[in-house]
Each structure stands twice: as C-alpha cells, then as structure tokens.
C-alpha cells in the first residue's frame, strides 16, 4: 500500500522565509506597477533577462510576477511564476506557474496533468534558487537593498 505524501511544513516555511529575504533585496519598491529587470550573466556569458513586477499591492501582501522575458538560447522554457508576499509573516509563496494556474499544496498522484505530489515544495525551491541566481549573477540599474 502506497503512503500519501505529507508535506514537511518546517522545510516549506524555511524556504518561504528565505525567499522573503531574497525578494526584498531584489525588488526595492513594492508598490503596484513597480518592476525591475535583471540581466543575468555568468562568466561573461549573457543568459537572459528576468523581470519582477508588482501586480497587486496591499497593506500586508503583494502579488508579484517573476518571468524570464528574454533567454540567450532557444532551449530555455522561459519560466513564469506568480508569488504572494506576506509582509506580516515575512514569507513568499508560489501560487501560480506558467503551466499551473493554481498550485495545490498536495497533488494526488497519478493525476491527469502528472503534477508531482510535492509540486508546491519543488516550485518554491526553484524560486529560491532562481532568486539566489538573480542576486549572485543579476545586473540591474536599480541598486539592491542591503548592498
């Protein structure tokens, strides 16, 4: 008998908290309509542009879209994520991806779209790595917070 996937809440929370710190360094203005574009480079090679755009802004939350708007190669899939920033909890959570209009906490498996049981955790981990890459290899005309 196959066991149902049970999310690791502590691990998920730690990822969401670290993403809050990263996104605040990358996006200095959290007002609706604000955006910043980072050019990604590694060892002098141009890898593409990433845009962070504030779609909605309220007192305790923001809705932000992160998308790769230009890629250096045709093999890249130009990821796009919509994230919710919770300022009171100091967390960021992926709520939507380009091919995923609503990311569920747990997916039954198998399912008709073949989403993995821990897809939400994986998308938030991908966001963590993507934001980290932007911090380490991104170039923008807007200075980063704390640097």
C-alpha positions in Angstrom: 0.0 0.0 0.0 1.4 3.4 -1.1 1.6 6.1 1.5 0.2 9.5 0.8 2.7 12.4 0.6 2.8 14.5 3.7 4.4 18.0 3.3 7.3 18.9 5.5 5.9 22.2 6.9 9.1 23.2 8.6 11.1 22.9 5.4 8.4 24.7 3.4 8.3 27.5 5.9 12.1 27.9 5.9 12.1 28.1 2.1 9.3 30.7 2.1 11.1 32.8 4.7 14.4 32.8 2.9 12.5 33.7 -0.3 11.1 36.7 1.5 14.6 38.0 2.3 15.8 37.4 -1.3 12.8 39.1 -3.0 13.1 42.1 -0.7 16.7 42.6 -1.8 15.8 42.3 -5.4 12.7 44.4 -5.5 13.2 47.6 -3.6 9.8 49.2 -4.3 6.8 47.1 -3.6 4.1 49.5 -4.9 1.7 48.2 -7.5 3.1 48.6 -11.0 6.7 48.7 -9.9 9.1 46.5 -11.8 12.8 45.8 -12.1 14.6 43.9 -14.8 17.8 41.9 -14.2 20.2 40.8 -16.9 21.8 37.5 -15.9 25.4 36.8 -16.7 27.7 34.0 -15.7 31.4 34.1 -16.6 30.8 36.9 -19.0 28.1 35.0 -20.9 24.7 36.6 -21.2 21.9 34.2 -20.1 18.8 36.3 -20.4 16.6 38.9 -18.6 14.4 38.4 -15.6 11.5 40.8 -14.8 10.0 41.2 -11.3 6.7 43.1 -11.5 4.3 44.0 -8.7 0.8 43.1 -9.9 -1.1 44.0 -6.7 -0.2 45.8 -3.5 -2.0 45.9 -0.2 -1.0 46.7 3.4 0.1 43.2 4.3 0.6 41.4 0.9 1.9 41.9 -2.6 1.3 39.8 -5.7 4.5 39.6 -7.8 5.2 38.1 -11.2 8.7 36.8 -12.0 9.3 35.9 -15.6 12.2 35.3 -17.9 11.5 37.7 -20.7 14.5 37.1 -22.8 16.7 34.0 -23.0 20.1 33.5 -24.6 19.1 30.2 -26.1 16.0 28.6 -27.6 16.3 25.6 -25.3 15.1 27.6 -22.2 11.4 27.4 -21.4 11.1 31.0 -20.1 9.6 30.3 -16.7 6.9 32.5 -15.2 5.8 32.4 -11.5 3.3 34.4 -9.6 4.2 34.7 -5.9 2.3 36.1 -2.9 4.5 38.2 -0.5 3.2 38.1 3.1 4.8 41.0 4.9 3.3 40.2 8.3 4.6 36.6 8.2 7.7 37.6 6.3 7.2 34.8 3.8 6.9 34.4 0.0 4.9 31.6 -1.6 4.5 30.5 -5.2 0.7 30.5 -6.0 0.8 30.1 -9.8 3.2 29.0 -12.5 3.0 29.4 -16.3 1.5 25.9 -16.8 -0.1 25.7 -13.4 -2.9 28.3 -12.8 -3.2 27.2 -9.2 -0.5 25.4 -7.3 -2.0 22.9 -4.8 -0.3 22.1 -1.5 -0.5 18.3 -2.3 -1.5 16.6 -5.5 -2.9 13.1 -5.8 -0.7 11.0 -7.9 -1.0 10.0 -10.6 -3.2 12.8 -11.9 -4.2 13.8 -15.4 -1.6 16.6 -15.7 1.0 14.4 -14.0 1.9 17.0 -11.3 4.0 15.6 -8.6 2.7 15.2 -5.0 5.3 17.8 -3.8 5.0 20.2 -6.7 4.4 23.2 -4.5 7.5 22.5 -2.5 9.5 22.0 -5.7 8.3 25.3 -7.2 9.2 27.2 -4.0 12.6 25.6 -4.0 13.0 26.5 -7.7 12.0 30.1 -6.8 14.7 30.1 -4.0 17.4 29.0 -6.5 16.2 31.5 -9.2 16.2 34.4 -6.7 19.6 33.4 -5.5 20.9 33.3 -9.0 19.5 36.8 -9.6 21.2 38.0 -6.5 24.6 36.4 -7.4 24.6 37.0 -11.2 22.0 39.7 -12.0 22.7 43.2 -13.1 20.2 46.0 -12.8 20.2 49.8 -12.9 18.4 49.7 -9.6 20.7 49.1 -6.6 20.0 46.0 -4.4 18.8 46.6 -0.8 21.5 45.9 1.8 24.4 46.1 -0.7 
